[in-house]
Amino acid sequence: MWLAYYRLQPWDATRQDFMTAQLIALTANIHKKQGSRVFKPVDFMPWEKSANSRKMSQRQIQKTFEIFAKMHNARLKGKQ
């Protein structure tokens, strides 16, 4: 019975990781430049093996986050 329920509603960290990746992808897409590629949740799940995912080095991940943080902070400053 528990196995059947788990198949319908998984409760492990994988599910939570995917939900978090969805939120990150949404946020990144809100702040992306017009005409650039659309981010998918798998882009923020480096442990997932997917034909559509691209490998990023630690430096690339850091640079991407820094760009996102600058864009986010600039947007917040504009609201003050």
PDB file of N, CA, C and O in Angstrom, chain B, residues numbered from 101:
ATOM      1  N   MET B 101       0.811  -1.185   0.000  1.00  0.00           N
ATOM      2  CA  MET B 101       0.000   0.000   0.000  1.00  0.00           C
ATOM      3  C   MET B 101       0.868   1.267   0.000  1.00  0.00           C
ATOM      4  O   MET B 101       0.597   2.193  -0.764  1.00  0.00           O
ATOM      5  N   TRP B 102       1.907   1.320   0.847  1.00  0.00           N
ATOM      6  CA  TRP B 102       2.787   2.489   0.890  1.00  0.00           C
ATOM      7  C   TRP B 102       3.523   2.689  -0.428  1.00  0.00           C
ATOM      8  O   TRP B 102       3.735   3.821  -0.862  1.00  0.00           O
ATOM      9  N   LEU B 103       3.911   1.592  -1.058  1.00  0.00           N
ATOM     10  CA  LEU B 103       4.619   1.698  -2.325  1.00  0.00           C
ATOM     11  C   LEU B 103       3.720   2.318  -3.392  1.00  0.00           C
ATOM     12  O   LEU B 103       4.179   3.133  -4.191  1.00  0.00           O
ATOM     13  N   ALA B 104       2.470   1.944  -3.408  1.00  0.00           N
ATOM     14  CA  ALA B 104       1.530   2.512  -4.375  1.00  0.00           C
ATOM     15  C   ALA B 104       1.350   4.012  -4.122  1.00  0.00           C
ATOM     16  O   ALA B 104       1.307   4.802  -5.064  1.00  0.00           O
ATOM     17  N   TYR B 105       1.246   4.397  -2.858  1.00  0.00           N
ATOM     18  CA  TYR B 105       1.110   5.814  -2.524  1.00  0.00           C
ATOM     19  C   TYR B 105       2.376   6.580  -2.905  1.00  0.00           C
ATOM     20  O   TYR B 105       2.297   7.691  -3.428  1.00  0.00           O
ATOM     21  N   TYR B 106       3.533   5.993  -2.645  1.00  0.00           N
ATOM     22  CA  TYR B 106       4.805   6.640  -2.978  1.00  0.00           C
ATOM     23  C   TYR B 106       4.913   6.881  -4.485  1.00  0.00           C
ATOM     24  O   TYR B 106       5.436   7.908  -4.918  1.00  0.00           O
ATOM     25  N   ARG B 107       4.423   5.941  -5.269  1.00  0.00           N
ATOM     26  CA  ARG B 107       4.466   6.116  -6.729  1.00  0.00           C
ATOM     27  C   ARG B 107       3.596   7.289  -7.178  1.00  0.00           C
ATOM     28  O   ARG B 107       3.904   7.947  -8.171  1.00  0.00           O
ATOM     29  N   LEU B 108       2.521   7.549  -6.455  1.00  0.00           N
ATOM     30  CA  LEU B 108       1.655   8.683  -6.775  1.00  0.00           C
ATOM     31  C   LEU B 108       2.208   9.993  -6.237  1.00  0.00           C
ATOM     32  O   LEU B 108       2.145  11.017  -6.918  1.00  0.00           O
ATOM     33  N   GLN B 109       2.742   9.972  -5.038  1.00  0.00           N
ATOM     34  CA  GLN B 109       3.242  11.172  -4.364  1.00  0.00           C
ATOM     35  C   GLN B 109       4.593  10.891  -3.693  1.00  0.00           C
ATOM     36  O   GLN B 109       4.645  10.669  -2.483  1.00  0.00           O
ATOM     37  N   PRO B 110       5.676  10.899  -4.460  1.00  0.00           N
ATOM     38  CA  PRO B 110       6.985  10.634  -3.834  1.00  0.00           C
ATOM     39  C   PRO B 110       7.310  11.689  -2.779  1.00  0.00           C
ATOM     40  O   PRO B 110       7.026  12.871  -2.973  1.00  0.00           O
ATOM     41  N   TRP B 111       7.894  11.274  -1.684  1.00  0.00           N
ATOM     42  CA  TRP B 111       8.165  12.192  -0.585  1.00  0.00           C
ATOM     43  C   TRP B 111       9.652  12.317  -0.263  1.00  0.00           C
ATOM     44  O   TRP B 111      10.012  12.835   0.794  1.00  0.00           O
ATOM     45  N   ASP B 112      10.491  11.865  -1.134  1.00  0.00           N
ATOM     46  CA  ASP B 112      11.924  11.927  -0.853  1.00  0.00           C
ATOM     47  C   ASP B 112      12.526  13.243  -1.341  1.00  0.00           C
ATOM     48  O   ASP B 112      11.815  14.096  -1.872  1.00  0.00           O
ATOM     49  N   ALA B 113      13.824  13.403  -1.161  1.00  0.00           N
ATOM     50  CA  ALA B 113      14.523  14.634  -1.517  1.00  0.00           C
ATOM     51  C   ALA B 113      14.486  14.908  -3.019  1.00  0.00           C
ATOM     52  O   ALA B 113      14.558  16.065  -3.433  1.00  0.00           O
ATOM     53  N   THR B 114      14.375  13.871  -3.837  1.00  0.00           N
ATOM     54  CA  THR B 114      14.344  14.074  -5.286  1.00  0.00           C
ATOM     55  C   THR B 114      13.169  14.958  -5.671  1.00  0.00           C
ATOM     56  O   THR B 114      13.311  15.854  -6.503  1.00  0.00           O
ATOM     57  N   ARG B 115      12.045  14.719  -5.089  1.00  0.00           N
ATOM     58  CA  ARG B 115      10.849  15.523  -5.373  1.00  0.00           C
ATOM     59  C   ARG B 115      11.059  16.970  -4.925  1.00  0.00           C
ATOM     60  O   ARG B 115      10.705  17.906  -5.642  1.00  0.00           O
ATOM     61  N   GLN B 116      11.631  17.144  -3.744  1.00  0.00           N
ATOM     62  CA  GLN B 116      11.883  18.490  -3.233  1.00  0.00           C
ATOM     63  C   GLN B 116      12.913  19.212  -4.096  1.00  0.00           C
ATOM     64  O   GLN B 116      12.785  20.409  -4.351  1.00  0.00           O
ATOM     65  N   ASP B 117      13.930  18.488  -4.545  1.00  0.00           N
ATOM     66  CA  ASP B 117      14.944  19.084  -5.412  1.00  0.00           C
ATOM     67  C   ASP B 117      14.317  19.564  -6.715  1.00  0.00           C
ATOM     68  O   ASP B 117      14.652  20.644  -7.200  1.00  0.00           O
ATOM     69  N   PHE B 118      13.415  18.777  -7.284  1.00  0.00           N
ATOM     70  CA  PHE B 118      12.770  19.167  -8.528  1.00  0.00           C
ATOM     71  C   PHE B 118      11.893  20.400  -8.328  1.00  0.00           C
ATOM     72  O   PHE B 118      11.893  21.303  -9.164  1.00  0.00           O
ATOM     73  N   MET B 119      11.149  20.442  -7.228  1.00  0.00           N
ATOM     74  CA  MET B 119      10.294  21.599  -6.970  1.00  0.00           C
ATOM     75  C   MET B 119      11.142  22.863  -6.791  1.00  0.00           C
ATOM     76  O   MET B 119      10.767  23.935  -7.265  1.00  0.00           O
ATOM     77  N   THR B 120      12.271  22.737  -6.115  1.00  0.00           N
ATOM     78  CA  THR B 120      13.179  23.873  -5.946  1.00  0.00           C
ATOM     79  C   THR B 120      13.742  24.304  -7.296  1.00  0.00           C
ATOM     80  O   THR B 120      13.819  25.498  -7.587  1.00  0.00           O
ATOM     81  N   ALA B 121      14.134  23.337  -8.117  1.00  0.00           N
ATOM     82  CA  ALA B 121      14.673  23.646  -9.449  1.00  0.00           C
ATOM     83  C   ALA B 121      13.625  24.351 -10.305  1.00  0.00           C
ATOM     84  O   ALA B 121      13.969  25.222 -11.104  1.00  0.00           O
ATOM     85  N   GLN B 122      12.358  23.991 -10.152  1.00  0.00           N
ATOM     86  CA  GLN B 122      11.292  24.676 -10.891  1.00  0.00           C
ATOM     87  C   GLN B 122      11.221  26.150 -10.498  1.00  0.00           C
ATOM     88  O   GLN B 122      11.069  27.021 -11.356  1.00  0.00           O
ATOM     89  N   LEU B 123      11.331  26.422  -9.211  1.00  0.00           N
ATOM     90  CA  LEU B 123      11.280  27.810  -8.745  1.00  0.00           C
ATOM     91  C   LEU B 123      12.490  28.607  -9.232  1.00  0.00           C
ATOM     92  O   LEU B 123      12.358  29.769  -9.616  1.00  0.00           O
ATOM     93  N   ILE B 124      13.662  27.983  -9.215  1.00  0.00           N
ATOM     94  CA  ILE B 124      14.869  28.655  -9.687  1.00  0.00           C
ATOM     95  C   ILE B 124      14.760  28.940 -11.183  1.00  0.00           C
ATOM     96  O   ILE B 124      15.113  30.030 -11.633  1.00  0.00           O
ATOM     97  N   ALA B 125      14.276  27.974 -11.948  1.00  0.00           N
ATOM     98  CA  ALA B 125      14.119  28.170 -13.393  1.00  0.00           C
ATOM     99  C   ALA B 125      13.121  29.299 -13.671  1.00  0.00           C
ATOM    100  O   ALA B 125      13.347  30.126 -14.555  1.00  0.00           O
ATOM    101  N   LEU B 126      12.039  29.332 -12.930  1.00  0.00           N
ATOM    102  CA  LEU B 126      11.049  30.400 -13.086  1.00  0.00           C
ATOM    103  C   LEU B 126      11.689  31.759 -12.826  1.00  0.00           C
ATOM    104  O   LEU B 126      11.517  32.695 -13.606  1.00  0.00           O
ATOM    105  N   THR B 127      12.422  31.858 -11.734  1.00  0.00           N
ATOM    106  CA  THR B 127      13.077  33.117 -11.382  1.00  0.00           C
ATOM    107  C   THR B 127      14.098  33.519 -12.440  1.00  0.00           C
ATOM    108  O   THR B 127      14.159  34.684 -12.832  1.00  0.00           O
ATOM    109  N   ALA B 128      14.896  32.567 -12.902  1.00  0.00           N
ATOM    110  CA  ALA B 128      15.895  32.861 -13.928  1.00  0.00           C
ATOM    111  C   ALA B 128      15.224  33.307 -15.225  1.00  0.00           C
ATOM    112  O   ALA B 128      15.726  34.208 -15.896  1.00  0.00           O
ATOM    113  N   ASN B 129      14.114  32.700 -15.582  1.00  0.00           N
ATOM    114  CA  ASN B 129      13.415  33.074 -16.814  1.00  0.00           C
ATOM    115  C   ASN B 129      12.786  34.463 -16.723  1.00  0.00           C
ATOM    116  O   ASN B 129      12.682  35.165 -17.729  1.00  0.00           O
ATOM    117  N   ILE B 130      12.372  34.852 -15.541  1.00  0.00           N
ATOM    118  CA  ILE B 130      11.816  36.188 -15.344  1.00  0.00           C
ATOM    119  C   ILE B 130      12.896  37.243 -15.612  1.00  0.00           C
ATOM    120  O   ILE B 130      12.607  38.315 -16.142  1.00  0.00           O
ATOM    121  N   HIS B 131      14.142  36.927 -15.240  1.00  0.00           N
ATOM    122  CA  HIS B 131      15.235  37.898 -15.328  1.00  0.00           C
ATOM    123  C   HIS B 131      16.147  37.705 -16.539  1.00  0.00           C
ATOM    124  O   HIS B 131      17.147  38.412 -16.664  1.00  0.00           O
ATOM    125  N   LYS B 132      15.831  36.780 -17.422  1.00  0.00           N
ATOM    126  CA  LYS B 132      16.716  36.527 -18.570  1.00  0.00           C
ATOM    127  C   LYS B 132      16.548  37.611 -19.621  1.00  0.00           C
ATOM    128  O   LYS B 132      15.529  38.299 -19.674  1.00  0.00           O
ATOM    129  N   LYS B 133      17.573  37.747 -20.456  1.00  0.00           N
ATOM    130  CA  LYS B 133      17.491  38.717 -21.551  1.00  0.00           C
ATOM    131  C   LYS B 133      16.503  38.216 -22.591  1.00  0.00           C
ATOM    132  O   LYS B 133      16.391  37.014 -22.832  1.00  0.00           O
ATOM    133  N   GLN B 134      15.787  39.152 -23.202  1.00  0.00           N
ATOM    134  CA  GLN B 134      14.823  38.787 -24.232  1.00  0.00           C
ATOM    135  C   GLN B 134      15.557  38.126 -25.399  1.00  0.00           C
ATOM    136  O   GLN B 134      16.585  38.622 -25.860  1.00  0.00           O
ATOM    137  N   GLY B 135      15.029  37.025 -25.861  1.00  0.00           N
ATOM    138  CA  GLY B 135      15.626  36.300 -26.976  1.00  0.00           C
ATOM    139  C   GLY B 135      16.614  35.227 -26.567  1.00  0.00           C
ATOM    140  O   GLY B 135      17.014  34.411 -27.397  1.00  0.00           O
ATOM    141  N   SER B 136      17.022  35.210 -25.290  1.00  0.00           N
ATOM    142  CA  SER B 136      17.937  34.155 -24.851  1.00  0.00           C
ATOM    143  C   SER B 136      17.152  32.884 -24.560  1.00  0.00           C
ATOM    144  O   SER B 136      15.926  32.909 -24.452  1.00  0.00           O
ATOM    145  N   ARG B 137      17.864  31.785 -24.434  1.00  0.00           N
ATOM    146  CA  ARG B 137      17.193  30.500 -24.268  1.00  0.00           C
ATOM    147  C   ARG B 137      16.408  30.438 -22.956  1.00  0.00           C
ATOM    148  O   ARG B 137      16.744  31.113 -21.983  1.00  0.00           O
ATOM    149  N   VAL B 138      15.387  29.637 -22.950  1.00  0.00           N
ATOM    150  CA  VAL B 138      14.552  29.450 -21.768  1.00  0.00           C
ATOM    151  C   VAL B 138      15.213  28.408 -20.870  1.00  0.00           C
ATOM    152  O   VAL B 138      15.631  27.350 -21.338  1.00  0.00           O
ATOM    153  N   PHE B 139      15.302  28.713 -19.590  1.00  0.00           N
ATOM    154  CA  PHE B 139      15.857  27.766 -18.628  1.00  0.00           C
ATOM    155  C   PHE B 139      14.815  26.716 -18.273  1.00  0.00           C
ATOM    156  O   PHE B 139      13.619  27.002 -18.223  1.00  0.00           O
ATOM    157  N   LYS B 140      15.279  25.515 -18.032  1.00  0.00           N
ATOM    158  CA  LYS B 140      14.425  24.413 -17.602  1.00  0.00           C
ATOM    159  C   LYS B 140      14.886  23.964 -16.220  1.00  0.00           C
ATOM    160  O   LYS B 140      16.041  24.188 -15.857  1.00  0.00           O
ATOM    161  N   PRO B 141      14.014  23.338 -15.447  1.00  0.00           N
ATOM    162  CA  PRO B 141      14.417  22.885 -14.119  1.00  0.00           C
ATOM    163  C   PRO B 141      15.682  22.024 -14.131  1.00  0.00           C
ATOM    164  O   PRO B 141      16.508  22.121 -13.224  1.00  0.00           O
ATOM    165  N   VAL B 142      15.831  21.194 -15.141  1.00  0.00           N
ATOM    166  CA  VAL B 142      16.999  20.298 -15.195  1.00  0.00           C
ATOM    167  C   VAL B 142      18.305  21.089 -15.303  1.00  0.00           C
ATOM    168  O   VAL B 142      19.368  20.573 -14.956  1.00  0.00           O
ATOM    169  N   ASP B 143      18.236  22.335 -15.780  1.00  0.00           N
ATOM    170  CA  ASP B 143      19.431  23.171 -15.848  1.00  0.00           C
ATOM    171  C   ASP B 143      19.987  23.472 -14.461  1.00  0.00           C
ATOM    172  O   ASP B 143      21.164  23.801 -14.318  1.00  0.00           O
ATOM    173  N   PHE B 144      19.152  23.360 -13.452  1.00  0.00           N
ATOM    174  CA  PHE B 144      19.553  23.656 -12.087  1.00  0.00           C
ATOM    175  C   PHE B 144      19.626  22.399 -11.219  1.00  0.00           C
ATOM    176  O   PHE B 144      19.602  22.467  -9.990  1.00  0.00           O
ATOM    177  N   MET B 145      19.714  21.265 -11.885  1.00  0.00           N
ATOM    178  CA  MET B 145      19.847  19.983 -11.197  1.00  0.00           C
ATOM    179  C   MET B 145      21.070  19.263 -11.760  1.00  0.00           C
ATOM    180  O   MET B 145      20.924  18.337 -12.557  1.00  0.00           O
ATOM    181  N   PRO B 146      22.277  19.676 -11.357  1.00  0.00           N
ATOM    182  CA  PRO B 146      23.489  19.127 -11.970  1.00  0.00           C
ATOM    183  C   PRO B 146      23.665  17.623 -11.782  1.00  0.00           C
ATOM    184  O   PRO B 146      24.414  16.996 -12.531  1.00  0.00           O
ATOM    185  N   TRP B 147      23.001  17.045 -10.813  1.00  0.00           N
ATOM    186  CA  TRP B 147      23.118  15.611 -10.579  1.00  0.00           C
ATOM    187  C   TRP B 147      22.210  14.805 -11.500  1.00  0.00           C
ATOM    188  O   TRP B 147      22.346  13.585 -11.589  1.00  0.00           O
ATOM    189  N   GLU B 148      21.284  15.476 -12.189  1.00  0.00           N
ATOM    190  CA  GLU B 148      20.383  14.801 -13.124  1.00  0.00           C
ATOM    191  C   GLU B 148      21.089  14.558 -14.448  1.00  0.00           C
ATOM    192  O   GLU B 148      21.756  15.446 -14.978  1.00  0.00           O
ATOM    193  N   LYS B 149      20.945  13.388 -14.962  1.00  0.00           N
ATOM    194  CA  LYS B 149      21.491  13.066 -16.280  1.00  0.00           C
ATOM    195  C   LYS B 149      20.370  13.233 -17.290  1.00  0.00           C
ATOM    196  O   LYS B 149      19.373  12.514 -17.238  1.00  0.00           O
ATOM    197  N   SER B 150      20.525  14.160 -18.193  1.00  0.00           N
ATOM    198  CA  SER B 150      19.507  14.423 -19.195  1.00  0.00           C
ATOM    199  C   SER B 150      20.174  14.775 -20.507  1.00  0.00           C
ATOM    200  O   SER B 150      21.221  15.422 -20.533  1.00  0.00           O
ATOM    201  N   ALA B 151      19.566  14.350 -21.582  1.00  0.00           N
ATOM    202  CA  ALA B 151      20.111  14.665 -22.902  1.00  0.00           C
ATOM    203  C   ALA B 151      20.052  16.163 -23.164  1.00  0.00           C
ATOM    204  O   ALA B 151      20.857  16.689 -23.931  1.00  0.00           O
ATOM    205  N   ASN B 152      19.104  16.855 -22.531  1.00  0.00           N
ATOM    206  CA  ASN B 152      18.954  18.288 -22.753  1.00  0.00           C
ATOM    207  C   ASN B 152      19.805  19.141 -21.825  1.00  0.00           C
ATOM    208  O   ASN B 152      19.987  20.333 -22.074  1.00  0.00           O
ATOM    209  N   SER B 153      20.320  18.553 -20.775  1.00  0.00           N
ATOM    210  CA  SER B 153      21.096  19.355 -19.835  1.00  0.00           C
ATOM    211  C   SER B 153      22.518  19.549 -20.357  1.00  0.00           C
ATOM    212  O   SER B 153      23.062  18.710 -21.074  1.00  0.00           O
ATOM    213  N   ARG B 154      23.085  20.659 -19.979  1.00  0.00           N
ATOM    214  CA  ARG B 154      24.447  20.931 -20.401  1.00  0.00           C
ATOM    215  C   ARG B 154      25.337  20.916 -19.172  1.00  0.00           C
ATOM    216  O   ARG B 154      24.918  21.312 -18.085  1.00  0.00           O
ATOM    217  N   LYS B 155      26.555  20.461 -19.349  1.00  0.00           N
ATOM    218  CA  LYS B 155      27.480  20.427 -18.230  1.00  0.00           C
ATOM    219  C   LYS B 155      28.054  21.815 -18.013  1.00  0.00           C
ATOM    220  O   LYS B 155      28.431  22.504 -18.961  1.00  0.00           O
ATOM    221  N   MET B 156      28.111  22.205 -16.771  1.00  0.00           N
ATOM    222  CA  MET B 156      28.704  23.488 -16.428  1.00  0.00           C
ATOM    223  C   MET B 156      29.808  23.252 -15.413  1.00  0.00           C
ATOM    224  O   MET B 156      29.672  22.428 -14.508  1.00  0.00           O
ATOM    225  N   SER B 157      30.884  23.972 -15.571  1.00  0.00           N
ATOM    226  CA  SER B 157      31.962  23.876 -14.600  1.00  0.00           C
ATOM    227  C   SER B 157      31.553  24.641 -13.341  1.00  0.00           C
ATOM    228  O   SER B 157      30.589  25.406 -13.357  1.00  0.00           O
ATOM    229  N   GLN B 158      32.275  24.434 -12.276  1.00  0.00           N
ATOM    230  CA  GLN B 158      31.996  25.155 -11.042  1.00  0.00           C
ATOM    231  C   GLN B 158      32.103  26.663 -11.281  1.00  0.00           C
ATOM    232  O   GLN B 158      31.312  27.433 -10.738  1.00  0.00           O
ATOM    233  N   ARG B 159      33.061  27.078 -12.078  1.00  0.00           N
ATOM    234  CA  ARG B 159      33.255  28.502 -12.391  1.00  0.00           C
ATOM    235  C   ARG B 159      32.055  29.053 -13.187  1.00  0.00           C
ATOM    236  O   ARG B 159      31.606  30.173 -12.940  1.00  0.00           O
ATOM    237  N   GLN B 160      31.544  28.265 -14.133  1.00  0.00           N
ATOM    238  CA  GLN B 160      30.388  28.709 -14.913  1.00  0.00           C
ATOM    239  C   GLN B 160      29.154  28.866 -14.025  1.00  0.00           C
ATOM    240  O   GLN B 160      28.390  29.820 -14.172  1.00  0.00           O
ATOM    241  N   ILE B 161      28.969  27.929 -13.112  1.00  0.00           N
ATOM    242  CA  ILE B 161      27.838  28.007 -12.182  1.00  0.00           C
ATOM    243  C   ILE B 161      27.969  29.257 -11.319  1.00  0.00           C
ATOM    244  O   ILE B 161      26.995  29.981 -11.112  1.00  0.00           O
ATOM    245  N   GLN B 162      29.171  29.505 -10.818  1.00  0.00           N
ATOM    246  CA  GLN B 162      29.414  30.678  -9.982  1.00  0.00           C
ATOM    247  C   GLN B 162      29.158  31.960 -10.771  1.00  0.00           C
ATOM    248  O   GLN B 162      28.505  32.873 -10.265  1.00  0.00           O
ATOM    249  N   LYS B 163      29.657  32.041 -11.992  1.00  0.00           N
ATOM    250  CA  LYS B 163      29.474  33.228 -12.826  1.00  0.00           C
ATOM    251  C   LYS B 163      27.986  33.457 -13.124  1.00  0.00           C
ATOM    252  O   LYS B 163      27.513  34.593 -13.078  1.00  0.00           O
ATOM    253  N   THR B 164      27.256  32.393 -13.425  1.00  0.00           N
ATOM    254  CA  THR B 164      25.824  32.496 -13.687  1.00  0.00           C
ATOM    255  C   THR B 164      25.100  33.047 -12.468  1.00  0.00           C
ATOM    256  O   THR B 164      24.235  33.915 -12.593  1.00  0.00           O
ATOM    257  N   PHE B 165      25.451  32.546 -11.298  1.00  0.00           N
ATOM    258  CA  PHE B 165      24.821  33.022 -10.065  1.00  0.00           C
ATOM    259  C   PHE B 165      25.162  34.488  -9.811  1.00  0.00           C
ATOM    260  O   PHE B 165      24.298  35.260  -9.394  1.00  0.00           O
ATOM    261  N   GLU B 166      26.414  34.880 -10.059  1.00  0.00           N
ATOM    262  CA  GLU B 166      26.819  36.270  -9.851  1.00  0.00           C
ATOM    263  C   GLU B 166      26.034  37.208 -10.765  1.00  0.00           C
ATOM    264  O   GLU B 166      25.599  38.275 -10.333  1.00  0.00           O
ATOM    265  N   ILE B 167      25.854  36.817 -12.015  1.00  0.00           N
ATOM    266  CA  ILE B 167      25.080  37.631 -12.962  1.00  0.00           C
ATOM    267  C   ILE B 167      23.637  37.758 -12.487  1.00  0.00           C
ATOM    268  O   ILE B 167      23.061  38.846 -12.498  1.00  0.00           O
ATOM    269  N   PHE B 168      23.063  36.635 -12.071  1.00  0.00           N
ATOM    270  CA  PHE B 168      21.692  36.648 -11.567  1.00  0.00           C
ATOM    271  C   PHE B 168      21.573  37.567 -10.350  1.00  0.00           C
ATOM    272  O   PHE B 168      20.627  38.349 -10.252  1.00  0.00           O
ATOM    273  N   ALA B 169      22.534  37.475  -9.419  1.00  0.00           N
ATOM    274  CA  ALA B 169      22.491  38.298  -8.208  1.00  0.00           C
ATOM    275  C   ALA B 169      22.589  39.783  -8.550  1.00  0.00           C
ATOM    276  O   ALA B 169      21.881  40.595  -7.955  1.00  0.00           O
ATOM    277  N   LYS B 170      23.449  40.151  -9.495  1.00  0.00           N
ATOM    278  CA  LYS B 170      23.570  41.555  -9.905  1.00  0.00           C
ATOM    279  C   LYS B 170      22.264  42.055 -10.502  1.00  0.00           C
ATOM    280  O   LYS B 170      21.818  43.160 -10.190  1.00  0.00           O
ATOM    281  N   MET B 171      21.650  41.246 -11.359  1.00  0.00           N
ATOM    282  CA  MET B 171      20.385  41.643 -11.979  1.00  0.00           C
ATOM    283  C   MET B 171      19.299  41.811 -10.916  1.00  0.00           C
ATOM    284  O   MET B 171      18.530  42.773 -10.944  1.00  0.00           O
ATOM    285  N   HIS B 172      19.250  40.873  -9.991  1.00  0.00           N
ATOM    286  CA  HIS B 172      18.244  40.912  -8.929  1.00  0.00           C
ATOM    287  C   HIS B 172      18.444  42.138  -8.044  1.00  0.00           C
ATOM    288  O   HIS B 172      17.485  42.841  -7.726  1.00  0.00           O
ATOM    289  N   ASN B 173      19.695  42.395  -7.644  1.00  0.00           N
ATOM    290  CA  ASN B 173      19.977  43.546  -6.782  1.00  0.00           C
ATOM    291  C   ASN B 173      19.683  44.860  -7.482  1.00  0.00           C
ATOM    292  O   ASN B 173      19.181  45.792  -6.854  1.00  0.00           O
ATOM    293  N   ALA B 174      19.987  44.953  -8.780  1.00  0.00           N
ATOM    294  CA  ALA B 174      19.691  46.164  -9.539  1.00  0.00           C
ATOM    295  C   ALA B 174      18.184  46.406  -9.586  1.00  0.00           C
ATOM    296  O   ALA B 174      17.721  47.543  -9.494  1.00  0.00           O
ATOM    297  N   ARG B 175      17.446  45.339  -9.728  1.00  0.00           N
ATOM    298  CA  ARG B 175      15.991  45.467  -9.778  1.00  0.00           C
ATOM    299  C   ARG B 175      15.447  45.948  -8.419  1.00  0.00           C
ATOM    300  O   ARG B 175      14.537  46.774  -8.365  1.00  0.00           O
ATOM    301  N   LEU B 176      16.017  45.419  -7.329  1.00  0.00           N
ATOM    302  CA  LEU B 176      15.585  45.850  -6.002  1.00  0.00           C
ATOM    303  C   LEU B 176      15.914  47.319  -5.757  1.00  0.00           C
ATOM    304  O   LEU B 176      15.111  48.047  -5.173  1.00  0.00           O
ATOM    305  N   LYS B 177      17.089  47.756  -6.201  1.00  0.00           N
ATOM    306  CA  LYS B 177      17.470  49.160  -6.021  1.00  0.00           C
ATOM    307  C   LYS B 177      16.531  50.085  -6.770  1.00  0.00           C
ATOM    308  O   LYS B 177      16.261  51.197  -6.315  1.00  0.00           O
ATOM    309  N   GLY B 178      16.033  49.643  -7.910  1.00  0.00           N
ATOM    310  CA  GLY B 178      15.101  50.446  -8.694  1.00  0.00           C
ATOM    311  C   GLY B 178      13.747  50.629  -8.018  1.00  0.00           C
ATOM    312  O   GLY B 178      13.014  51.565  -8.337  1.00  0.00           O
ATOM    313  N   LYS B 179      13.418  49.749  -7.096  1.00  0.00           N
ATOM    314  CA  LYS B 179      12.119  49.826  -6.412  1.00  0.00           C
ATOM    315  C   LYS B 179      12.170  50.708  -5.173  1.00  0.00           C
ATOM    316  O   LYS B 179      11.134  50.989  -4.571  1.00  0.00           O
ATOM    317  N   GLN B 180      13.353  51.146  -4.789  1.00  0.00           N
ATOM    318  CA  GLN B 180      13.480  51.945  -3.558  1.00  0.00           C
ATOM    319  C   GLN B 180      13.063  53.370  -3.777  1.00  0.00           C
ATOM    320  O   GLN B 180      13.108  54.176  -2.847  1.00  0.00           O
TER     321      GLN B 180
END
